[in-house]
Amino acid sequence: MIKLKIFCFGFGQVAESFINKLINENRSFDLSVTSRQETHRIEFNNIKIKSYQFTYDKFDRSIKKKLEEADYILVSIPPIDGRDIVANYLDKNLKKIKNCKWITYLSATSVYGDHKGNWVNENSPTQPTSTNGINRLEAEKSWKILSKKNNYPLQIFRLAGIYSNELNILKRLKTGKVQIVSKKNHFFSRIHVEDIANILFKSLDNFKNNEIYNICDDKPAPQSEVAVYGAKLLKVEKPNSVKPEEVQSEMLKNFYKDSKKVDNKKMKAFFKYDLKYPTYKEGLNYIFNNWM
C-alpha cells in the first residue's frame, strides 16, 4: 500500500479528525504537523509525529523539505492580523511543490456575510461583515493568487459552525454557558467535524483544481431551535433569551450579525457523499447517546 505523505499546517480538531479517519480506514501515512511551540515530537493515537515550529515570524527551516515531499497539504491556521501566514510563507520559500496532489485551505462560511436569512451557494456574493469573515475572504484571495502564480492544486472548503463529540451545545447547556439572543429570522449552518473528515478523505481520490465547496449539513436553523432541542434531550430548562443590545460578548455579537442558509448541494454531488449527521438532530442524538 502506498504511504501517503501528509503535512498539516495546524493540528486542531479538523486535522485530528481527518487523521483519525485515515487510521480507521487503515491507510498508511507519514504525517508532519505544525504548532507555535519549538519543534518537538508528539504522540497521537499511539503514532509518533514531528511537530514543527511555525509562527508569524519564526519557522523551522526543515519544513521546506517536508513540503517538497508532501502529497497532501491541509491548512487550518486562521489568518493572523488579517494575513494568511501559510500562503505568505509558501510565496516566499517554495515556488513548486512537485509531489502535491492537493492543498486544502479551510475557510469559513462567514465570508458570505449577511443574506437576511436567504440561501447562499458558492456563487453567491461574498460581503462579510465580521472581522473573521473579512480576513477569511482576504486569505482565500491570497490562496487563489498563489495557486495561479505557482500552479498549486488548490481546493477551498468553506466550513459552517463546527461541533464535535467533545465541543457541542449539550456540554455548554450542562454548564449553563449558553446564551440565546432573541432575533427573528436568524439562521445559521453547522457541520459535525466527523463529516468534514469524511469529505477530506473522499477528496484524496476525487479532486478538482481551484474549486470552492460549502461544507455544512442539510438544515440551517436558529440557535434557539438547537438549544431547545438540546435542553429536551438533557431534560434541563431551556436557556433564557436576551435582546441583541444586551449582548456583551463581541464574538456573540458577530455571530448574530449574519443570517443565511448555506447550500451544500455542490459538496454532496461532487464528492458523492451522504452526510453521517444530516441535521443537528442526528448529531446531538449521537452525542447524547454515546458521549454524555
Secondary structure, 3 states (H helix, E strand, C coil): CCCEEEEEECCCHHHHHHHHHHHHCCCCEEEEEEECCCCEEEEECCEEEEEEEECCCCECCCHHHHHHHCCEEEECCCCECCECHHHHHHHHHCCCCCCCCEEEEEEEHHHHECCCCCEECCCCCCECCCHHHHHHHHHHHHHHHHHHHHCCCEEEEEECEEECCCCCHHHHHHHCCCCEECCCCCCECEEEHHHHHHHHHHHCCCCCCCEEEEECCCCCECHHHHHHHHHHHHCCCCCCEECHHHCCCHHHHHHHHCCCEECCHHHHHHHCCCCCCCCHHHHHHHHHHHHC
